[in-house]
């Protein structure tokens, strides 16, 4: 959800997370996984009968980093002090989903890489 920046259907989410499993199994796994989320994590996701989306106000570091990169590429403006901070540079330099080797995570990391 965070990487795609849009609402996802439960079916698409389940199929992405468990691509080799049967449809009935992936839906049960998604229901189970959502039910077991910690309270804080669960509050970050809006869940309805068909869809999943990030709750209003959830910050996503990759979105912030992309916005920073776009600001730095604007030719006629000087970057702000915050845009040139060590924290900002570290955010641009960090790996997307480090140590994740699931197919969906590898694909998203490749898309995000320059």
C-alpha positions as CSV (number, residue, x, y, z in Angstrom):
1,X,0.0,0.0,0.0
2,X,2.7,2.4,1.0
3,X,4.8,1.8,-2.1
4,X,1.9,1.9,-4.5
5,X,0.4,5.0,-2.9
6,X,-3.2,3.9,-3.6
7,X,-6.0,1.7,-2.3
8,X,-5.5,-2.0,-3.0
9,X,-8.1,-4.7,-3.2
10,X,-7.9,-7.4,-0.6
11,X,-7.6,-9.9,-3.4
12,X,-4.6,-8.1,-5.0
13,X,-2.9,-7.8,-1.7
14,X,-3.4,-11.4,-0.7
15,X,-2.2,-12.6,-4.2
16,X,0.9,-10.5,-3.9
17,X,1.8,-11.7,-0.5
18,X,1.1,-15.4,-1.2
19,X,1.4,-15.9,-5.0
20,X,1.6,-19.7,-4.9
21,X,-1.3,-20.4,-2.6
22,X,-4.9,-21.1,-3.5
23,X,-7.4,-18.2,-3.5
24,X,-9.2,-19.5,-0.5
25,X,-5.9,-19.9,1.4
26,X,-4.7,-16.4,0.6
27,X,-7.9,-14.8,1.7
28,X,-7.8,-16.7,5.0
29,X,-4.1,-15.8,5.4
30,X,-4.9,-12.1,4.9
31,X,-7.8,-12.1,7.3
32,X,-5.6,-13.9,9.9
33,X,-2.7,-11.5,9.4
34,X,-4.8,-8.4,9.7
35,X,-6.4,-9.7,12.8
36,X,-3.0,-10.3,14.5
37,X,-1.6,-6.9,13.8
38,X,-0.5,-4.9,16.8
39,X,-2.9,-2.1,17.7
40,X,-0.6,0.7,16.4
41,X,0.0,-1.1,13.1
42,X,-3.7,-1.9,12.7
43,X,-4.6,1.8,13.2
44,X,-2.4,2.7,10.2
45,X,-4.5,0.6,7.8
46,X,-8.1,1.3,6.8
47,X,-9.7,-2.0,6.1
48,X,-13.1,-2.6,4.5
49,X,-14.9,-5.5,3.0
50,X,-13.0,-5.2,-0.4
51,X,-10.1,-2.8,0.0
52,X,-7.1,-1.9,2.1
53,X,-5.5,1.6,2.3
54,X,-3.2,3.5,4.5
55,X,-5.0,5.6,7.1
56,X,-5.1,9.3,6.7
57,X,-2.0,11.0,8.1
58,X,0.4,7.9,7.8
59,X,3.8,9.1,6.7
60,X,5.8,7.0,4.3
61,X,9.5,7.6,4.1
62,X,9.8,6.6,0.4
63,X,7.2,9.2,-0.5
64,X,9.1,11.8,1.5
65,X,12.4,10.8,-0.2
66,X,10.9,11.0,-3.7
67,X,9.5,14.5,-2.9
68,X,12.9,15.6,-1.7
69,X,14.6,14.2,-4.8
70,X,12.1,16.2,-7.0
71,X,12.7,19.4,-5.0
72,X,16.5,18.9,-5.5
73,X,16.1,18.6,-9.2
74,X,14.3,21.9,-9.7
75,X,16.8,24.0,-11.6
76,X,15.8,27.5,-10.6
77,X,15.5,27.1,-6.9
78,X,18.1,26.7,-4.1
79,X,17.5,23.7,-1.8
80,X,16.5,24.5,1.8
81,X,18.8,23.8,4.6
82,X,16.6,20.8,5.7
83,X,16.8,19.4,2.2
84,X,20.6,19.3,2.4
85,X,20.8,17.9,6.0
86,X,22.6,14.7,6.8
87,X,19.2,13.2,7.6
88,X,17.8,14.1,4.2
89,X,20.9,12.7,2.4
90,X,20.7,9.5,4.5
91,X,17.0,9.1,3.5
92,X,18.0,9.3,-0.1
93,X,20.8,6.8,0.3
94,X,19.0,4.1,2.3
95,X,17.8,0.8,0.7
96,X,14.2,0.2,0.1
97,X,13.0,-2.8,2.2
98,X,16.5,-4.1,3.2
99,X,16.7,-7.8,4.0
100,X,13.4,-8.5,2.2
101,X,13.8,-11.1,-0.5
102,X,10.1,-11.7,-1.3
103,X,9.4,-11.4,-5.0
104,X,7.2,-8.4,-4.5
105,X,9.7,-6.6,-2.3
106,X,12.6,-7.2,-4.8
107,X,10.5,-5.8,-7.7
108,X,9.5,-2.7,-5.7
109,X,13.1,-2.1,-4.6
110,X,14.2,-2.3,-8.3
111,X,11.5,0.1,-9.4
112,X,12.6,2.6,-6.7
113,X,16.3,2.4,-7.6
114,X,17.7,4.9,-10.0
